[in-house]
Amino acid sequence: MYDLHLLADAPIVASEPEPERQDLEPQDRLVTAAILAATAFRLKDMEGLLLALRALVDAVSRFERGRDAA
């Protein structure tokens, strides 16, 4: 098992959200973010993992908003 407490020592990286793309479905964004997070985790890329997890949180919130609106 990987030791994730190392993330506490990772520097905080300011990132700007990507511009809104209208051609992506919420579930596509969710799957892409999950794959990125899993890949960064497997590669032990801390900075990439932090960015991917932020993207995953954003994708989940967009997915839930879309589901609630329907």
Secondary structure, DSSP 4 states (H G I P E B T S, - for coil): ---GGGGGGSPP---PPPPP-TTS-HHHHHHHHHHHHHHHHHTT-HHHHHHHHHHHHHHHHHHHHHHHH-
